[in-house]
Amino acid sequence: LLRYCSLCEGVVSFSVHLFSFLFRSKQVWPCEFCGQENKIMSTDPGAKRTARQNLPGRDIIYLSEDSDGDYINLEDMLVVFCVDISGSMSVTYEVPLTHTFVQDALQRALSSLLHSSPHRRVALVTFNDEVTVYGDGTGAPLTLRDWSLVDFDHLKEQGKQYCTPHCIAESIHPLNQKIKEMQEHGATALGPAALVSIAMASRYTGSKVIICTDGQANIGLGAFEQGSEHAVSYCPYFYSQLAKEAVDKGVIVSVLTFEGTDCRLAEVGRLADYTGGRVNIVNISSVSTEIQSVLADSIMATDVTATLLSAEGVYFPYEDEVAHKLVRKLGNVTEGAEVTFQFAVKPENVESESQTLLLFSHHYHTTIIAHMLPFQLTDPCSCRKYVSEHSCHTSSPVCSLNMAVLGVHCAQLCARLTMEGRVLEAQKQLKAQQDLLKDIRPGPKEESIYGNWISTMSMICEDLSVDSQVREIK
């Protein structure tokens, strides 16, 4: 039976044996994170839970017995291809091959789905100066234009109400025909098309939306109007709200764009960043491989929220929360998903922190971190995973660093800072990583991989910085 702290909602962890003397004498559990003394006989007020797995030491999974959710059949989920057919798709390269490569990539993707997941539902949405919803290609297409491109509620309703697509085994031929008939022309209504696609996919938890574009949105909701102060303030809000809609409905959005193009990826990329999707800048010849990779991502759990608790005096840099508790909604989680967190001791608490932690860990250089992870499985079960970790600080902490984790964290942090427009802070982080790499002096193989990554990320940040300065001048 789970025991929660009445103040911070921390869970009694494996380290509770350190307080066995308190259990025997006072019958209380002093929370490792906030110091609140809880009666040992207190119980969780929520639903009854049983231990599904109890790994030795620190890792426990609890399974809810009474869930009112529906069974999630991942074979019944929907894949929506949201494809740019605006005029920019024919002028991206000197030779107008973009459109042809995209058509070929989509047809290859349909063929792959037919063999691997014949019961998977697939829909097609295209956009230029209007949005055309083909669905599975068997029915009459729905065209949205003019005023409807700026009506959020109307676009959302049209996407939700559009007829349910058939499985790929029944619709591959009409879909292939619609793809062959695509012609590029007109402006780029990316925002409205993304909204309609996400609304369609939201009917099936675990669905995917794959946006393929090479141009800036310049018409309808989410348009980046040159020189418009309204667009500068509204566009980030629009794409953030759209991402929130997708997360709430368990939809993963991935964005594919092409080298040498500018689709304002910092804003559009929020859709993928928030929903657990991919943001890839690809070479036109490899777009087919990238789409296959996105389709191959298997969903492990939905409605995932990560909560981290630490001792008082510890905080999480670059996060909105200033307390020692961090809550991050992850939404859908795929098999290869990696999420990192950074924590530090507040400067004013360095000395007192060591004294406080001494009571709980019997060591002056130990930090306690707990991770709570509620999530939904594909069957109607809600789960909670609890991980408690004692981090021992050595006199030379650099020697114990995991370079793989450090690289992932730096990439995620720099990407997030860049998407938030904080390019200078991202550059500062990369500089810090470069200095750390010099101090660590890893082996030749590791140094080559990590060094090349640092160099590439630095060039990206420099390009973004120059681009931002040019826009400010304009």
N, C-alpha and C positions, 0 to 999 in steps of 0.2 A: 504494500500500500504506500502511495506517495505521500511525503510530508513536505509541505510548502512553508516557506518563511512568511509570516503574516505581514511583513513590511515590504520586502523586495521581491517576493515570490520565488526566491531561490529554492532549490530542492536539496534535501539532505543528501550528501554525497559520500563517496567511498572514504573520504578523509574523516568521517565522523568518529572513527575509532580513536582519533586523537583526543576526543572529548568524552571517552567512556567514563572517566571519573566524574564528569558532570552529570552524565546519565544516571549513575548510581546514587549520587548524593542529592542533586537538585531536581532531577527528572525534567531537565530542560535541554533544548538544543540551541546553542548560540550560533546564529547564522555566520558562516565564514565570510560573507560579503558585506553585510551591513551591521553585524553585531547584535541584532535583535534576538532576545531570548524567547524561544518558542517552547511551549509545553510539548514534551515528547509524545504524548498521547493524542495530540491534535491530528486531524485527518483532512484530507483534501475535500473541499466542499463540492467539487464537481462530480462527474460521472465516475463510477467504479472502474478501476483499471487493473489489469493484471500484467505481470512481467512476461513479455514475449521472449526476450533474450536477456540474459544477465552475464555479460562478459566479465571476466575477472578484473577487479581493480577499479575501473573508472567509467565504463561504457554500458549504459542500460537503455533498452527500448521498451516502452510501455504501449500496450495495445488497448484501445477503447473497446469495451464490450457492447455498448449500446450506441451505435451510429445510425443516424437517419438518412445518410447519404445514399445515392444511387450507385449501382455498379458501373464502373467506367470501362467500356470496351474500347481499347486503343485501336483496334481494327476498324472501329466505327467512326474514328475521328476524321476531320476534314483537312485537306491540304488545299490552300488557295494560292494560286500563282497570280500575283498582281504585277502586270507587265507594262512598262513604259513604251508606247508607240508614238511618242511625240516626234517632231521634226529633228530634235537633237540626236535621236537614235540613228539618223542617217548621215550625220556630219561629224560624228565623234572622231573618226579617223579619216585620213586622206582617201582611203578606199572604203566605200560604204559597206563594210562587212558586219557591223555591229548587229543589225537587225537579223541578218541571215544566221549568224552564230547563235543568237538568242533563240531563234525558232528551232534550230537543230538541237540546242541544249534542252529545250522544253520537251521536244518529241522523245529524246533519249530518256528524260526523266519519267515520262509517262510509260515508256516501254519497261523501264526498270521497276516501277511501281506495279505494273501488271504482273510481273513475274514474282516479285517479292511479297506484295500485299494486294492481291486481286480484289479484296473486299474494301479497300481503302477508298474513301470518297475524295474526288478531286474537282475543283472548280477553277474557272479562268475569269479574271477581271483585267481589262486593258484600260489604259488612260492616255489621252492627249489633251485637247481642249474640252473633252467630255469623257465621262466614265461609262464604259460598257461592261455590263455584267452578263457573261455567257453562261455561268454556272457550269453544268456538265456538258453543255453544247447540244443537248437534245431538245431544248425548248426555245422559245422566242427570247432573244436577248433584251435586257433592260438598259436603256440609255438615259443617263442623267446629265443635264447640261444647264447652262444659264444660272438662274436663281437657286436651283437645287444644289449647286456646288458650294454655296455659302450657308446652307441650312443644316447645321449639325444634326438636329433631331430627325429631320427628314431623311438624310443620308443613312443614319443609323437604323431607322425603321425599315427602309428599303432593303438594306442588307439582311436584317433579321427575318424579313418576311419572304425573301426570295425562295423559290421552290427548292426543296432539299435535293442535292445532287445524288445521282446514282453512283454505285461503286465503279471503279476504273475498268473492271471487266466488262461492264455494259456501256461505258461511255468513251472508251479510248478512241474510237474511230471518229465520232463527231468532234471530239476535242482536238484531235490532230488536224482535222479539216479547218477548224476555226483558227488554229495556229498558223496554218499555211496561208490563210486569207488575210492575216494581219498586214496592214499598210501603215507606214510611219508618216505622220504629218501633224501639224498643229502645235499648240502650247502644251504645258505639263501640269495637269491637275493631280499631282501626287497625293496631296493631303486628303481630298475627298475619296480617292480610290483606296487609300489605306484605311480610311474610316469604314467604308462599305465592306472591304475585305475582312476586317477584324470583326465587324458586326455579323457577317455570315459565319465566320469560324467560331464565334462565341457560343453557338448552339451545341458544340461538342467539346467538352473539356479535353485538353491535350492536343487541340488542333494547331496547325502551323500556317502562317502567312509568309510567303516568300516574295519580297518586293525586289524587282529588278529594274533599275533606272540609271540614267547617266546625265540627267539634267536637273536644274533647279526647279522646284515647284514655283510656278508663276501665275497660277490662276486658281480661284476657289480658296477654301480653307487651307491654312498653312502655307500660303504663297509668300515668297520672299520678294517683296516689291522693293526695287532699288530706291533708296532715299526715303523710305517710309518709316517714320518712327513707330507707327502702330505695328508694322510687321516685325520690327526688331523686338518689341516687347511681347507681342501676341504669339508669334511662331513657336518659341520655346515652350510657352504655356500650352499651346494646342497639342504639340507632339508629346509633351509630358502627360497631359490628360488622356490622350489616345493610348499611350502606353499603360496608364493606370487601368483603363477600361479592359485592355487585353489581359493584364495580370489578374484582375478580379475574375475574369471568365476563364482563366487557365489557357490562354492562347500565347504561343511563342511566335514572335515576329523576327525574321531575319532580313537584312538589307544587303543586296549585292549591287555594287557600282563598279565602274571601269576606270582603269588607270588613265590619268590625263584629263579627267572630267571633274566638274565641281557641282555636286548636288547638295551642298551645305550639310555634309555628313555629320557635323557636330550636333545639329538639331535633329535631323532625320534618324541618326544613330541612336537617339534616346529610345526609340521603339524597340530596338534589339537589346540595348543595354539593360533596360528595366525588365524585359520579359524573359531573359535568358537565351535570347537568340544570338545569331552571329552578325557581325558587321565586317564585310570583306570587300576590299578594293582589289579587283581581279583583272588579270589580263584577258582580253577578249577571247583568246584561244582556249582558256581554261575555265570558262564559265560553266560548261557542262559538268566538269569535275566538281566545282564548288557547289552546284545545285545538288548533285548526288550526295555530297558530304552533309549538307543541311538536312536532306531527307533521311539520312542514315542515323541522325541523332535520335536515340530512343529515350522516351520519357520515363523516369524512375518514380517520380512522385509529383503531386500537384499541391497547390496552396501551401507552400513551404514558407515558414517564417523562422528566422534565426535570431535567437536572443542570447546575448553574452552578458555575463555578470562578472564583476571583478571586485576586489577589495576597495574600500574607501580610499580615495587619494589617487586611484588609477583612472585614467581617462582614455578615450578613443580619438586620436587626432583625425582631422578632416571629416568629422561626422557632425551632424546637427546636434545630437545629444551631448550635453556637457557632463552628465552624471556618469557613474560607474556602471550603468546599464545601457546596453545598445540593442535596439530592435531593428532588424532589417528584413523586409518582406521580399522573398526571393521568387515567389510564384511557382512556375514549373521548374523542375530540375532535370536535366538530361544526364546521361550516363557519364559524360566527360566533363561535367561542370566543375569548376574550381572557384571557390569563394574565399577570399582572404580578409583578415582583420588586423589592424595595427593598434597596439595599446602602449601606453607610456605612463610613468609616474609623474604627477604634477610636481614642478620644482619646489613649491612651498611645502610639499608633503614628503620629501625624500627621507628626512631623518625620522619623522613620526611614522612614516609608512613602515620602515624597518622594525620599529618597536611594536607596531600594531600586528604586523605579520608574525612576529615572534610568538605571540599568544596562540596563533592558530597552526603554525607550521613547525615550531621548534627550531627555526632556522632564520638567520638574519637576511638571507638572500634568496627567498622563495616568494613567488607570486602565485596566487590561486586564481584560476580562470574557470568558469563554468559555461557550458554551451547547451542551450535548450533548443530543440528543433522539432516543433510540431509539423506534421505533414499528412497528406491524404494519399493512401495507396489506391491502386486501380480497382480493388474491391472496396465495398462500402465500409472501410475501416479508417479511423483516425489514429495516428500514432504520435508518440512523443519520444524523442531520443535525447538522453541526458549524458553529457560528457563533462567530467571534472578533470582538470589538469593542474599539476603543480609544476611550475616553471622555475628551475633552479638557476640562479645567476652566478656565473663563475667570474673569477678575476679577469679572465680573457674571453668574454662572450663571443667575440668574432670567430673564434676557432670552432664554435658549435653551430654556426649559421648553416641553414639549409639553403643552398644557392638556388635550387629549383623553386622553392616556395617564395624566396625573395624576388626572383625574376617575375613570377606570376603576379605577386602583389604589386610590384612596381609598375608593371604593364597595366593592370587594372586601375591603379590609382592615377597614373598619368592620363589614361584614356578618359577617366571620369572628370578629372580636373580640366582637361582640354574641352570636353563636351560642355562643361559649365562655363567655358570662356576664360578659365584661369590658366592660360598658357604659360605665363611666367612662373607660376608655382609648379607646373609640370616640369618645366625646364630645370627648376631648382632641385626637384626630386631626382631627376636624371643625373644632375651634377653630383648629388650626394651619393648615388649608386656608383658612379665612376670612381669617386674618391674611395669608397668602401672596397671596390674591386682591387684598387691598388694596395690597400692595406692587407687584404686577405691573401692575395697572391695565390689563386687557385691553380690546379694543374693545367697543363697546356690545352687539353681537350676542352675542359670546362671553361677556361679563360677565352678560348676561341669562340665558343657558342655564345657565352654571355657577353663578351666584348662586341661581337657582331650585332647582337640584339641592341645593346646600348647605343652603338653607332647609328643604327637604323632609326631607333626611337628619337635620338637627338636631331637627326635630319628632319624627321617629321615635325617635331616641335618647332624647329627653326623655320620651316616652310609655313607652318600655321601662324607663327609670330609675324613673319613678313606679310602674309596674306591679311592678317588683322590690321596691320599698320596701313596697308594699301586701302582697305575699306574705310578706315578712319579718315584718311586723306580725302577719299571720294565723298 
